[in-house]
Every structure is written in C-alpha cells, then in structure tokens.
Amino acid sequence: MDLAGLLEEHGDHLLRLCTLYLGDRSQAEDAVQDTFLRALRAWPGFRGDCAVETWLVRIAINVCKRQLRSPWRLLRAPQESLDSLRMEGRTTPWYGPYRPSRQNTGK
C-alpha cells in the first residue's frame, strides 16, 4: 500500500466529506488523519470487494459518526465564547506552555 499515493488521491475528497459531516474544518482534519491511520492498520484485511475509495469513505463516515457521538464534542466551547475571553489590550492570543510576560524567578 502506498499511503502517500492514497493521501494524494483521496485526501481532498475525504476532507470535504468530513467537513460536511462534522461542520468544523479542524475536526474534519483530525477525522481524515484518523481515517488513514485506521485504513493503514486494516489494510492487510482489505479483501478488495469494493474500490479503495469506497472503503476509505466508509471508514471516514464511521470516524465522523464516532466523533459526533463523543462526549468530548459536547464539552467543546464555541469559538465565539472563547473570543470573548481575550484579555483587553492584547493583540495576539497566548498559546504557549508558559506566559512570556512573567519572569521566571526560580522560586
């Protein structure tokens, strides 16, 4: 199996499918990545009864359904509510593991 070839050939189609299914681009990217990981693991058992694209689409749909049922999806805050939490006067959001404005005093 040529994973790079499969990704090149079917990646965009699966990304569009997952984006439509989930309604969120970043979750769709995670779903496509999970789809290819599952396909890689299941490749030895692929019998070839259907086209590879059909098989990948079925895996992607199952991954999306699993994500939609996940309790973690219910806990995810909408972007609008996160935007309202930004600090006043801050132009760029902080994403790092430490706050660059604090000094490390070693205490």
C-alpha positions as CSV (number, residue, x, y, z in Angstrom):
1,M,0.0,0.0,0.0
2,D,1.3,3.4,-0.9
3,L,0.0,5.7,1.8
4,A,1.3,8.9,0.2
5,G,-0.4,8.0,-3.0
6,L,-3.7,7.2,-1.2
7,L,-3.5,10.5,0.6
8,E,-2.7,12.4,-2.6
9,E,-5.5,10.7,-4.5
10,H,-8.3,10.6,-1.8
11,G,-7.3,13.2,0.9
12,D,-9.2,16.2,-0.5
13,H,-12.3,14.2,-1.1
14,L,-12.3,12.8,2.4
15,L,-11.6,16.2,3.9
16,R,-14.6,17.7,2.1
17,L,-16.7,14.7,3.2
18,C,-15.6,15.0,6.9
19,T,-16.0,18.8,6.9
20,L,-19.6,18.5,5.6
21,Y,-20.3,15.7,8.1
22,L,-18.8,17.5,11.2
23,G,-19.2,21.2,10.3
24,D,-15.7,22.1,11.5
25,R,-12.5,22.1,9.5
26,S,-10.1,21.3,12.3
27,Q,-12.3,18.3,13.5
28,A,-12.5,17.2,9.9
29,E,-8.7,17.2,9.6
30,D,-8.5,15.1,12.7
31,A,-11.1,12.7,11.3
32,V,-9.2,12.3,8.0
33,Q,-6.0,11.6,9.9
34,D,-7.8,9.0,12.0
35,T,-9.3,7.5,8.8
36,F,-5.9,7.0,7.2
37,L,-4.5,5.5,10.4
38,R,-7.4,3.1,10.6
39,A,-7.0,2.2,6.9
40,L,-3.3,1.6,7.4
41,R,-4.0,-0.8,10.3
42,A,-6.8,-2.6,8.4
43,W,-5.0,-2.8,5.1
44,P,-4.0,-6.5,5.5
45,G,-7.6,-7.4,5.9
46,F,-8.9,-5.4,2.9
47,R,-10.3,-8.0,0.5
48,G,-10.8,-5.8,-2.5
49,D,-14.5,-6.5,-2.7
50,C,-15.0,-2.8,-3.4
51,A,-13.0,0.2,-4.6
52,V,-10.4,1.6,-2.2
53,E,-12.2,4.9,-2.3
54,T,-15.4,3.3,-1.2
55,W,-13.6,1.6,1.6
56,L,-11.9,4.8,2.7
57,V,-15.2,6.8,2.6
58,R,-16.9,4.1,4.8
59,I,-14.1,4.4,7.3
60,A,-14.3,8.2,7.3
61,I,-18.1,8.2,7.8
62,N,-17.7,5.8,10.8
63,V,-14.9,8.0,12.2
64,C,-17.2,11.1,11.9
65,K,-20.1,9.3,13.5
66,R,-17.9,8.3,16.4
67,Q,-16.7,11.9,16.8
68,L,-20.3,13.2,16.7
69,R,-21.3,10.7,19.5
70,S,-18.2,11.6,21.6
71,P,-18.9,13.3,24.9
72,W,-15.9,15.4,24.3
73,R,-17.7,17.1,21.5
74,L,-20.3,18.3,23.9
75,L,-17.7,19.8,26.1
76,R,-16.1,21.9,23.4
77,A,-16.6,25.6,23.7
78,P,-17.8,27.5,20.6
79,Q,-15.2,29.9,19.1
80,E,-17.4,32.9,19.9
81,S,-17.3,32.3,23.6
82,L,-13.6,31.8,23.5
83,D,-13.1,35.1,21.6
84,S,-15.0,36.9,24.4
85,L,-12.4,35.7,27.0
86,R,-9.5,37.5,25.4
87,M,-7.6,40.0,27.6
88,E,-8.2,43.6,27.0
89,G,-5.3,45.4,25.1
90,R,-3.8,42.1,23.9
91,T,-3.4,41.9,20.1
92,T,-2.3,38.3,19.8
93,P,-3.6,35.3,21.8
94,W,-1.2,33.4,24.0
95,Y,-0.8,29.8,23.0
96,G,2.5,28.7,24.7
97,P,3.2,26.5,27.7
98,Y,4.3,29.5,29.7
99,R,3.4,33.1,29.9
100,P,6.1,35.2,28.2
101,S,5.1,38.3,30.2
102,R,6.1,36.6,33.5
103,Q,9.6,36.4,34.7
104,N,10.9,33.1,36.0
105,T,12.4,33.9,39.4
106,G,13.4,30.4,40.2
107,K,11.4,30.4,43.5
